[in-house]
Amino acid sequence: MGTHRPEIANSIEDVLAEIKRQLAHIRYGSVEIQIHNGQVVQLESREKKRWDKGVNAR
């Protein structure tokens, strides 16, 4: 029996464009790509915000 692959909802170009968009808008943090059965199913980005100790000192 062959493997059944459902229709791909987004083209690889769409996925790559979204990854580029997320990378362009993040200064510090991470972009995580979740893959299932060889296809990208989720992108998650986390941005970190840090303040210099001198800014918060009294």
Secondary structure, DSSP 4 states (H G I P E B T S, - for coil): -PPP-PPPSS-HHHHHHHHHHHHHT-SSEEEEEEEETTEEEEEEEEE-----HHHH--
